Amino acid sequence: MTDKMNKVLIATGGTGGHVFPAYGLAKHFEEKKINVEIVCDKRGNRYLKQFKDIKISIINTSSIYNKNFIQKIISFLIIVNSIIKSFIFLIGNRPNLVFGMGGYSSFPICIVARLLNIPFIIYENNLHLGKANKFLMPFATKVFVARKELTGVPKKHEKKICQTGNIIRKEILKFKRNFDNINNEKKIKILVLGGSQAAKIFAEKLPKVFEKCNKDGVSLKIFQQCLPDQSSILLDLYRKINLDCEIFNFSNDILNYFSKVNLVITRAGSSMLAELINVKIPFVSVPLPSSADNHQLKNAIYYEKNQYSYLIEEKNLDEELYKLIKEINNNRFLLNQMIAKQKSYSDESVYNIIDEEINKIIK
């Protein structure tokens, strides 16, 4: 990477789908001996505060979408305040380059970077361009995208697009699973990744599905992520139905769970799907019905179409998941077929592509 770049600012926030790629990117720049800092909101800091090795600053902002008139006025004032704070921050910490990782949390820093003539790159890892990125695209120096199938890009800005692949943590890219025992294990070991937007519905629906499978003679072990206040209730529920389980809350040691299971049930956020396909674990995508522009469904359709995963919509979860688990139990080769498809995909070159593109910008 060019010697002329010595400081990078990464703007992120909101959900883990925006935050974890930001952390992976920050660690990459650190390895290159580049001074890097992440600016995020309080929501994003819930995920980042566990990492003590990256400098983090907080600038809260808001979205004006899907709100009534009064709420929009309040949100507008919050956005104005965040832009003022971003001005002060960027003048005092002027970087060579700014990265916006998508979502409204990255908007203030990116728009101020443009006003201060600091080049900025936006990153989109979903299959449909997000609202904030669509607004920022005309001002961005470059637009990094996970996949070329991205929709919603205005034709006049297509030249800014660069397909990098998914930005994920390098430990995920380097992770190697042992595939030897997938067909030989008696139990289907299922990891349920609840996250902030799925924990409640998964905790309500999935135990009933697993109980039904258990009664039909399907041997299961469940590793389920949930919210802290759900832990004891969920544990008691599984004990009552005599189901082998391990309940956990948020963990940054997710690789430990990846190594234990042969099937994952998850929402269809792009960051998590990218991690799962790179570690080669068969998974079931259950898109969040309320996701903006229905982007989670679009993500899940892409993965299912390429035979990288299964897709079950939330409204059909009870019946279709039961049928799928029964089918897998009767034919474990289905898991190996999916793994074979997943092996044809890799994001290992993502950071090399990023470095090459940055060298074209910072000369």
Secondary structure, 3 states (H helix, E strand, C coil): CCCCCCEEEEECCCCHHHHHHHHHHHHHHHHCCCEEEEEECHHHHHHHCCCCCCEEEECCCCCCCCCCHHHHHHHHHHHHHHHHHHHHHHHHCCCCEEEECCCHHHHHHHHHHHHCCCCEEEEECCCECCHHHHHHHHHCCEEEECCCCCECCCHHHHHHEEECCCCCCHHHHHCCCCCCCCCCCCCEEEEEECHHHHHHHHHHHHHHHHHHHHHCCCCEEEEEECCHHHHHHHHHHHHHCCCEEEEECCCCCHHHHHCCCCEEEECCCHHHHHHHHHHCCCEEECCCCCCHHHHHHHHHHHHHHCCCCEECCHHHHHHHHHHHHHHHHHCCHHHHHHHHHHCCCCCCCHHHHHHHHHHHHCC
